[in-house]
């Protein structure tokens, strides 16, 4: 969301991606994203 691309852009949306997400894969967060938004996103992803 903060990068201007959909989460996991470049990955095939399938069971393999789901397993990677379960194992901790998270979408990229742009470096210029405000800290409060980064913390909010991390809380939502856990």
Beta strands, then each sheet from edge to edge (+ up, - down):
end
